[in-house]
Amino acid sequence: METILTFFWFAAVLYGVSTLFYLFSFIHKKERFIRRGVIFAGLGFLSHTLCLSFYWTRPAYLSFSTFQIINDAAWSGVFIFLLVLVFAKSLRPAGILVTPFTLLTMVWAAVSKKDIGMTPPAFDTPWFWIHVIASALAYGFVLVAGAIGLLYLFKTRYAGDTFYDQLPDLNKLDNSNYLFIGLGFTMLTLMIISGALWTRQVHGSYWAWDPLEVQSLISWLVYAIWLHLRLTFGWRGKKLAWYALFALPVMVSAIWGIPLVPEMFHRGFRVHY
């Protein structure tokens, strides 16, 4: 566990440095700080990946803890962000939201339960793995969507400013927002379906009204409405950018709220005080 936490905190520090560079970039309007922010985010991601690798590969054990579930979500957000940059370097400024959110998520994980125990029999099903992976990816996609929404708002608010004029054009930002909301919604759907099938195997019912199940359903509905507004009512631009930004805390609360749920189906995920 000591090795895991060493890589974990090293990643957190690097994400913190990345966050500072992003803040410097937007405060002083210097694009070179963004490049440095991406470099430190990448270094943090490498350390973060080592942290997860050590955690998930412990022989005969599974990390059934709040720490790891929240940590997985934090890792996913950076993974999706860096993957996006491989295909669209112009979206590098999105790190202004991704890196501080990741840092805060890791801090929350750090105060959560870190116990590692023998793999519960209930985990011996592919539905569990699909559920966990889909959950982490959903968080990553909507985090990037929220960051793109923020860039859209910056671009419209500071039109004519040389620094902000370098951001991708509004149409590209709008379409990118749509893409990542759609991917996040797909992962949320897969998460809920796989979770229901997993619950059916464990408890004999598809739905137990666990607080986290309810919060996940709320998140799904929030993003379903976003897609409905775009596809049916033709909403575009600033309205949906604001929506994507304010919808993000709904999804975040589903991840960050894991330690606070009562002793129900997710009873293994509690803050260790």
N, C-alpha and C positions, 0 to 999 in steps of 0.2 A: 504493500500500500504506500510505503514511503516513496518508492520510485515513481509510482503513478502520480502522487501529489507533487513531486518535483517537476515533472513534465507539465502538469496541470498549471502550476503557478508560474512557470517559465512562460507558458503560452499566454497566460493572463497578463503578465508584464509586457510582453511583446504586443499584444492587442492594445494595451494601454498606451504604449508608445505610438502605435499606428493611429489611435484616436487623437492623440496630441498633434500629430502631423496633419491630420485631416482638419482639425480645428484651426491650426495655424494657416492652413491653405485657404480656408473660407474667410478667416478674419483678415488676413493680409492679402488675399486674392493672388496667391502665388501657386501656379499649377505644379511646380516642382515638388512642393510638399505632398501633393496627392500621390505622386510616383513613390515617394518614400513611405507614405502610409500604406500603399499596396505592398511594398517590399516587406515591411514589418508585419503586415497581416499574413503574408505568405509564410514568413518564418514562424509566426505564432501558430499557424495552421499545422506546420510540420511537427512542432512540439506537441500540439493538441492531438494530432493523429497518433503519435507515439504513446501519449497518455491513454487514449482509447484502446490502442492495440494491446497494451499491457493489461488493461482492465478486462477486456472481453476474452482474452486468451488464457486466462488462469485455468489450469487443469481442473476439470470436473466441477467448476464453479460457474455461476452466472451472477452478474452484478445486479441483483434485485434490490436497488436502492434509489432513493430520490436523487442522490448525487449523480448517478450515471444517466438516468433518464433526462434530467435537465442538461447535463453536460453533453449528451448526444445531440440535443436540440441546438445548443450553442455551436457545436462543431458543424452541424448541418448548415446553419446560416452562413458561416464563412466558406464552407465547401461550395455551396450554390453560388455565392458571390464570386469566388475565384474562378469557378467554372464558366460563369457568364463572361468574365474578362478575357477568357481565351478566345471567345467569338466576338466580343464587343468591347474593345478597350475604352471606347468612348464613355462607358458606364462606370469607369473607375471612381468618379466622384460619389457614387452611391455608398461608398464606404463611410461617408459622413454619418450615416445612421447605422449601418451594419456593425461596424467595429465597437462603438460604445454600447449598443444593445447586447452584443456578444459578451463584452466585459461585464456588464451588469448581470447577465444570465449566469456567468461563471461564478461571480461573487455569491449569487443566490444558491448555486449548486454547492459552493464551498461550505455553507452553513447548514447543509442538509445531511440527512442520514447517509453514511458511507459504508455501512456494514456489508460484508460479502458473505453469503451463505451457500449451502448446497442448493443445487437447482431444484426448485419445487416441481413436483410431477405435472402441475397444471401448465408448465412451460413447454412440455414435450409435445408441441404441435406447431406446424408451420404458420398457423394463424397468429400466434404470438409474435413471431418474427416479422410477419407482414405488418402487423399492427404497430409495432415499435418503429420499424423503418419508415412506414408511411407517415407516422406522427412527426418524426424528426424532419422528413422532407417537406411536409406541409408547412411546418414552422419556417424552414429555410426559404421556401418559395414566397410566402407572404411577407417575410421580413424584407426580402429583396424588392418585392412589389411596393411595400411601404416606402422604401428608400427611393425608388424610382418616382413615386408620387411626390416625395419631398423635392426631388430635383425639378420636377415639372413646376411645382409652385415657386421655387427659386427662379426658374427661367422666366416665368410670367411676371413675377414681382419685380425683378431687376432687369427687365428688358432694356437693352442699350448699354449695359455694363459689359466691358470687354471680357472680364473673367467669366461671367455667367453666359455670355454669348457663345463661349466655347463648349457649353453643354450640348448634348444631342438635340436636334430639332424637336419641337413639341410633338409632332406627329409620331416620331420614333419613340419618344418617351411614353406617349399615350398607348401605343400598340404594345410596347414592352410591358407596361403595367398590366394590360389585358392578358398578355401571355402568361405572366407569372401568377396572376390571380387565378387564371384558368388551371394552371398546373397545381397550385396550392389547393384549389377546390377539389381537383381530382384526387389528390393525396388524402385530403380530409374525408372524402367519400370512401376511399379504400380503407382508411383507418377505422371509420365507424363500422363498416361492413365486416372487416376482419375481426374487430373487437367484439361485435355481436356474435359472430360464429365461435370465437374463442370462449366468450361467456356461456354460450349454449353448451359447449363441451364440459365446462367446469361446473356450472350451476344449474344446467338444465333449462335455462331461459335465455332469450336473446337480449333482454334489456332489464336492468335492475334498478334504474333511476339512481345510480351512483352519481354523486355531484360532478365527477369528472366526465361522466357520460353526458350529463345534461349540458355542461359547459362546452363540450365538444360539439354537441348538437346545435347549441347557440352559435358557435363559431361557423359551423357549416351553413346555417341559415343566413348569417351576416354576409358571407361571401356569395351565397346563392342569390341574395338580393342584389349585390354588386353586379353580378353577371346579368341578372334579369333587367336591371336598369340600363345596362349597355346594349344588350341584344334586343330587348323588346321596346324600350322607350328611347333608344338612341342617345343616351347620355354619353358625353365625351369630355375629355379635357379636365379642367380645373375641378369640377364637381366630383369626378371619380378619383382624382388625385387626392383630394381631401378625404374622401371616403376610405381609400386604401390606407391612408395614414392613420385615421381614427379607428379603423377596424382592427389594426394591428394589436392594440392593447387587449382586445377581446380574445384573440388567439394566444397572446402572451399569457393572459390570466389562466388559460387552460393548462399551460406548461408550468408557470410559476406557482399555480395554486395546488399542484400535486402534494406538497408537504402539508397542506392545511386541511385536507379532506378528513372526514370522520373515518372511523374504523369500518370501512365497507369493502367493496371488491378490491380497491386499490390500497388495501391496508398496509402493504409493504412499503408504500411511499410516504414516509412521514419525516418531518424535521426532527433531528436528533438533538434535543436540548440537554 
